[in-house]
Amino acid sequence: MLENAKTDKERLHIKKEQIHGIESREDMFSIATTNMILRGDGKSNLLREDFLKTESNTLHKKGFTVGLLNPPYSQRKNESTAHLSEIHFVEHLLDSLTENARCAVIVPLSAMTGKNKKDKQVKFNILKKHTLEGVITLNPETFYGQGTHPCIAIFTAYNSHPNEKYCKFINFKDDGFIISKHIGLIETERAKEKKKHLLDCWLHDAPAETKFMVKTQIKPDDEWLHAFYYFNDEIPNPEDFEQIITDYLTFEFKMVANGREYLFG
């Protein structure tokens, strides 16, 4: 935003008026506020409140044009806490934005599958009011050491999802980062090339193999992930075919030798 601003007056307005946030945890709120002050934001519009308890209609009237979210993970323990699943946070954020606002959320893969009946209903509700642009499956080590497999989902707020729309689903597990023990992920030159390819495909529709990107129409009860829509359309070479046949014949011989020939009747 600051790079796109043309004058100091615009930059000052951005710092004072155009960045807003909500955080309920006291420690994270303190860290975020301090970070904003150290970066010279001028005036931090960060509120220490429960986002889900903040009326979406009230936020919607403020005209927010971009929404970013990293909700707390695995808060749904039982039926009494079903409203705390990640997809509910996503829906609440979308409802809180203005028309045609952009929205990006980083959530576990499971949030895009619809883990239970209530979550599936939320996915249905989202598509009734908003548009899913696509989902990027990330490196399983993105949250290093946490055992969470995340993805980034991108939406446009308050545009009902057209049935004929083609969404982009990208497999970005191989992002070029390497793991350093006790440090985590380290960016490499290959990572920079991977990121450029990702952005070219996402922003400019650059051609890509289906094992990297699938463009398809969706339904609410689909799993909104690359793995759900991808099929291997590569023709196997003769060596692959011969190896599969060899493996099968070896298996069949072993079964027959152990008196289980009835399996092949």
C-alpha positions as CSV (number, residue, x, y, z in Angstrom):
1,M,0.0,0.0,0.0
2,L,2.8,2.4,0.9
3,E,4.7,1.6,-2.3
4,N,1.6,2.4,-4.3
5,A,1.0,5.7,-2.5
6,K,2.2,8.8,-4.5
7,T,2.5,11.4,-1.7
8,D,3.4,11.6,2.0
9,K,-0.1,12.6,2.7
10,E,-1.4,9.4,1.2
11,R,1.1,7.4,3.2
12,L,0.1,9.1,6.4
13,H,-3.6,8.4,5.7
14,I,-2.8,4.7,5.1
15,K,-1.0,4.4,8.4
16,K,-3.6,6.2,10.4
17,E,-6.9,5.1,8.8
18,Q,-6.5,2.2,6.4
19,I,-5.2,-0.7,8.6
20,H,-7.6,-2.3,11.0
21,G,-7.4,-5.5,13.1
22,I,-9.1,-7.6,15.8
23,E,-7.3,-9.8,18.3
24,S,-8.7,-11.5,21.4
25,R,-5.6,-12.9,23.0
26,E,-3.9,-10.4,25.3
27,D,-0.4,-11.5,24.5
28,M,-0.9,-11.4,20.8
29,F,-2.7,-8.1,21.0
30,S,0.3,-6.6,22.9
31,I,2.8,-8.0,20.4
32,A,0.8,-6.8,17.4
33,T,0.2,-3.3,18.8
34,T,3.9,-2.9,19.7
35,N,4.8,-4.0,16.2
36,M,2.5,-1.5,14.6
37,I,3.9,1.3,16.8
38,L,7.5,0.4,16.1
39,R,6.7,0.5,12.3
40,G,5.5,4.0,12.7
41,D,1.8,3.4,11.9
42,G,0.8,6.7,13.5
43,K,-2.4,5.3,15.0
44,S,-3.1,1.6,15.5
45,N,-6.6,0.6,14.8
46,L,-6.2,-2.7,16.5
47,L,-9.0,-3.8,18.8
48,R,-8.8,-6.3,21.6
49,E,-12.1,-8.1,21.0
50,D,-13.6,-11.4,20.1
51,F,-13.9,-11.3,16.3
52,L,-16.8,-13.8,16.1
53,K,-18.8,-11.7,18.6
54,T,-18.3,-8.5,16.6
55,E,-21.4,-7.8,14.5
56,S,-20.6,-8.4,10.8
57,N,-23.1,-5.8,9.8
58,T,-21.3,-3.2,11.9
59,L,-18.0,-4.0,10.2
60,H,-19.6,-4.2,6.8
61,K,-20.6,-0.6,7.0
62,K,-17.0,0.5,7.5
63,G,-16.3,-0.5,3.9
64,F,-13.3,-2.8,4.3
65,T,-11.9,-3.7,0.9
66,V,-9.3,-6.3,1.9
67,G,-9.7,-9.1,4.5
68,L,-6.8,-11.2,5.8
69,L,-7.3,-14.0,8.4
70,N,-5.3,-16.6,10.2
71,P,-7.9,-18.0,12.6
72,P,-7.2,-20.1,15.7
73,Y,-7.0,-23.8,14.6
74,S,-8.7,-26.8,16.1
75,Q,-11.0,-24.9,18.4
76,R,-14.0,-27.2,17.6
77,K,-14.0,-29.9,20.3
78,N,-17.6,-30.9,20.3
79,E,-21.1,-29.7,19.3
80,S,-21.0,-26.8,21.9
81,T,-17.9,-25.4,20.2
82,A,-18.9,-26.2,16.6
83,H,-19.1,-22.5,15.9
84,L,-15.4,-22.1,16.5
85,S,-14.3,-24.2,13.5
86,E,-12.1,-22.3,11.0
87,I,-14.7,-22.1,8.2
88,H,-17.0,-20.1,10.6
89,F,-14.3,-17.5,11.0
90,V,-14.0,-17.4,7.2
91,E,-17.7,-16.8,6.7
92,H,-17.8,-14.1,9.4
93,L,-14.9,-12.3,7.7
94,L,-16.5,-12.4,4.3
95,D,-19.8,-11.1,5.8
96,S,-17.8,-8.3,7.4
97,L,-16.3,-6.9,4.2
98,T,-17.7,-4.6,1.6
99,E,-18.9,-5.5,-1.9
100,N,-16.2,-6.9,-4.2
101,A,-13.7,-6.9,-1.4
102,R,-10.8,-9.3,-1.7
103,C,-10.2,-11.9,1.0
104,A,-7.3,-14.3,1.7
105,V,-7.3,-16.8,4.6
106,I,-4.7,-19.3,5.7
107,V,-6.4,-22.3,7.2
108,P,-5.9,-26.1,7.6
109,L,-6.7,-28.3,4.6
110,S,-9.6,-29.8,6.6
111,A,-11.3,-26.4,6.6
112,M,-11.8,-26.7,2.9
113,T,-13.2,-30.2,3.0
114,G,-16.2,-29.7,5.3
115,K,-15.5,-31.9,8.3
116,N,-19.0,-32.2,9.5
117,K,-22.6,-31.3,8.6
118,K,-22.5,-27.8,10.1
119,D,-19.2,-27.0,8.3
120,K,-20.7,-28.2,5.0
121,Q,-23.7,-25.9,5.5
122,V,-21.3,-23.0,6.1
123,K,-19.6,-23.8,2.8
124,F,-23.0,-23.7,1.1
125,N,-23.8,-20.4,2.7
126,I,-20.5,-18.9,1.6
127,L,-21.1,-19.7,-2.0
128,K,-24.6,-18.2,-1.8
129,K,-23.2,-14.8,-1.0
130,H,-19.6,-14.9,-2.0
131,T,-17.2,-16.2,-4.7
132,L,-14.4,-18.7,-4.2
133,E,-11.5,-17.7,-6.5
134,G,-9.3,-20.7,-5.7
135,V,-7.2,-22.5,-3.1
136,I,-3.4,-22.9,-2.9
137,T,-2.2,-26.0,-1.0
138,L,0.9,-25.1,0.9
139,N,4.1,-26.8,2.1
140,P,3.2,-29.1,5.0
141,E,6.1,-27.5,6.9
142,T,4.8,-23.9,6.5
143,F,4.1,-23.8,10.2
144,Y,7.3,-25.6,11.0
145,G,7.0,-28.1,13.8
146,Q,3.3,-27.6,14.3
147,G,2.0,-30.6,12.3
148,T,-0.5,-28.4,10.5
149,H,-1.1,-28.8,6.8
150,P,-2.3,-25.4,5.6
151,C,-3.7,-23.8,2.5
152,I,-4.6,-20.3,1.3
153,A,-8.1,-19.7,0.1
154,I,-9.0,-16.6,-1.8
155,F,-12.5,-15.2,-2.1
156,T,-14.4,-12.1,-3.5
157,A,-17.0,-10.8,-1.0
158,Y,-20.7,-10.3,-1.8
159,N,-20.7,-11.8,-5.3
160,S,-22.7,-15.0,-5.3
161,H,-20.6,-17.8,-6.8
162,P,-21.6,-18.5,-10.4
163,N,-22.1,-22.1,-11.2
164,E,-20.2,-21.8,-14.4
165,K,-17.1,-20.1,-12.8
166,Y,-13.8,-21.9,-13.0
167,C,-11.7,-21.7,-9.8
168,K,-8.0,-22.3,-9.6
169,F,-6.6,-25.1,-7.3
170,I,-2.8,-25.1,-7.0
171,N,-0.5,-27.6,-5.5
172,F,2.3,-25.5,-3.9
173,K,3.6,-28.1,-1.5
174,D,7.0,-27.9,-3.3
175,D,7.6,-24.2,-2.7
176,G,11.4,-24.4,-2.9
177,F,12.0,-23.7,0.8
178,I,14.4,-26.0,2.7
179,I,14.2,-26.9,6.4
180,S,17.0,-26.0,8.7
181,K,16.9,-27.8,12.1
182,H,16.1,-25.4,15.0
183,I,15.5,-22.6,12.5
184,G,12.7,-23.7,10.2
185,L,12.1,-22.8,6.6
186,I,14.8,-21.0,4.7
187,E,14.2,-19.3,1.3
188,T,16.3,-20.4,-1.6
189,E,16.8,-19.1,-5.2
190,R,14.6,-22.0,-6.3
191,A,11.9,-20.7,-3.9
192,K,11.9,-17.3,-5.6
193,E,11.4,-19.0,-9.0
194,K,8.6,-21.1,-7.6
195,K,6.9,-18.1,-6.2
196,K,7.2,-16.3,-9.5
197,H,5.6,-19.3,-11.3
198,L,2.8,-19.3,-8.7
199,L,2.0,-15.7,-9.2
200,D,2.2,-15.9,-13.0
201,C,-0.3,-18.8,-12.9
202,W,-2.6,-17.0,-10.4
203,L,-2.5,-13.5,-11.7
204,H,-1.8,-14.0,-15.4
205,D,-3.2,-17.4,-16.1
206,A,0.2,-18.8,-17.2
207,P,0.1,-22.3,-18.5
208,A,0.8,-25.1,-16.0
209,E,0.6,-28.8,-15.7
210,T,-2.5,-30.2,-14.0
211,K,-0.3,-31.7,-11.3
212,F,0.5,-28.0,-10.3
213,M,-2.8,-26.3,-11.2
214,V,-6.4,-27.4,-12.0
215,K,-9.1,-25.0,-13.2
216,T,-12.5,-26.4,-12.6
217,Q,-16.1,-25.6,-11.6
218,I,-17.1,-26.4,-8.0
219,K,-19.9,-27.5,-5.7
220,P,-20.4,-26.7,-2.0
221,D,-20.0,-30.3,-1.0
222,D,-16.7,-30.7,-2.9
223,E,-13.4,-30.7,-1.1
224,W,-12.0,-27.4,-2.2
225,L,-8.5,-28.6,-2.7
226,H,-6.2,-29.5,-5.6
227,A,-6.0,-33.1,-4.5
228,F,-9.8,-33.5,-4.9
229,Y,-9.9,-32.2,-8.5
230,Y,-6.6,-33.5,-9.8
231,F,-6.3,-36.6,-12.0
232,N,-3.1,-37.8,-13.4
233,D,-3.4,-37.1,-17.1
234,E,0.2,-38.1,-18.0
235,I,0.4,-41.1,-20.3
236,P,2.7,-43.8,-18.7
237,N,5.8,-44.7,-20.6
238,P,6.5,-48.4,-21.5
239,E,8.9,-48.8,-18.6
240,D,6.2,-47.7,-16.1
241,F,3.7,-50.1,-17.7
242,E,6.1,-53.0,-17.6
243,Q,6.9,-52.4,-13.9
244,I,3.3,-52.4,-13.0
245,I,2.7,-55.7,-14.8
246,T,5.8,-57.2,-13.2
247,D,4.6,-56.1,-9.7
248,Y,1.1,-57.6,-10.3
249,L,2.4,-60.9,-11.6
250,T,4.8,-61.1,-8.6
251,F,1.9,-60.5,-6.3
252,E,-0.3,-63.1,-8.0
253,F,2.5,-65.7,-7.9
254,K,3.0,-65.1,-4.2
255,M,-0.7,-65.5,-3.5
256,V,-1.0,-68.7,-5.5
257,A,2.1,-70.1,-3.8
258,N,0.5,-69.5,-0.5
259,G,-2.8,-71.3,-1.4
260,R,-4.8,-68.2,-2.1
261,E,-5.4,-68.7,-5.8
262,Y,-9.2,-68.3,-5.1
263,L,-8.5,-64.5,-5.1
264,F,-8.1,-64.6,-8.9
265,G,-11.1,-66.8,-9.8
